[in-house]
Amino acid sequence: MNRIFDPENRFWMFMSKIADVLCISLLWLIFSIPVVTIGESTTALFQFTLKQSANEEGYVWQTFWSAFRKNFKQATIIWVPALLLGALLIVEAYVCIAMGTAFSNMLFFAFVLLGILYLLILMWVFPIIALFEVPTKKALGNAFIMAVGNLHVSITIAVIAAGLTWVFKHVPILSVFGMGFFAFFSSYFYRSVFRRYMEDEGDISPR
């Protein structure tokens, strides 16, 4: 009976992690409201969940706020142009569909391919700067290399996102915590890739 209520019990340790995910999900949502700060919020979120995946997490607020402030400049430099580029790709793809010509259809598929590449880089770059001290240009380059070089992991993470989207579509109230759960589950896969790079690359320094 004592083991059931032991805080070191794996069940309670897992539940503690889930409680932290709920809290940091709300922090991510609140700090993302201005939209231009989504990059910083996402980096701070992943810094916590990546630490969770290695059982190194600290207090939720302190970790989030410290990472938010520390990565503010770099995450903004990445996120704001990415936001504008994403909007441009959507507009151009829509224009191609509206034109309806053979050439515009070819352009549409070209924009789709660019969009996939764009999403792959965006999927990896914030976890990278969350865990590593690395210049922005190198972070973007590593995001491309890791995304393409570990395509099976990228696909797995995309499946996690799709699965959670399906769940939250059927239980909308839980969507408030969607980004937190996505970061939590995907961080274990990111960590498995990052661990190899930390072993192989001497010039990549973890935070």
C-alpha positions, 0 to 999 in steps of 0.5 A: 500500500505504501508503494502506491502513495510513494512519490517515487512511484513511476505512476506518480512521477509520470502524473507529475510530468503531465501536471507540468505539461498542463502548466507549461501549455498554459504559459506557452499559450499566454506568451504566444498571444502577441503572435510575434512571440510564438518563436520564443514561447516555443523555444522555452516550451521545448527547453522544458520538455527536452529536459523532461525527456532526460528527467532533468526538468526544474520548476516550470515557471523558472525554466520557461521564463529563463529560456524565454528571456535568454532566447528572445532575440534569436527566436524572434530573428527566426520566427518573424521571417518564418511567419512572413514566409509561411504567409507568402507561401500560402498566398502564392499557392492560393493564387496558383490554384485560382489561376487554374492553368497548367503552368500554375499547377506546376508552380503549385506543386513547387510551392507545396514542396517548398512548404514541406521543406519549410515545415521540416525546418520549422519543426526542428529549429526551435528544439535545436536552439532550445537545447544547443548554444548555436548561431542562428545560421547554423541552427537553420542548417542543422534543422535542415540536416537533422530533418532530412537525415532523420526523416523517419523521426520527422515523419513520426513527429508529424504523426504525433501532431496529426494524432493529437490534432484528431484527439483535440478535434473531438475533445476541443476543450483539451486543445488548450494543452495541445502544444504542450502535449505535442512538445512532451511526446515529440521531445523523446524523439528529438532527444534520441537524435540530439544525443547522437549529435552531442556525441559526434559533434564537438562544436555543438554545446548543450545548454 
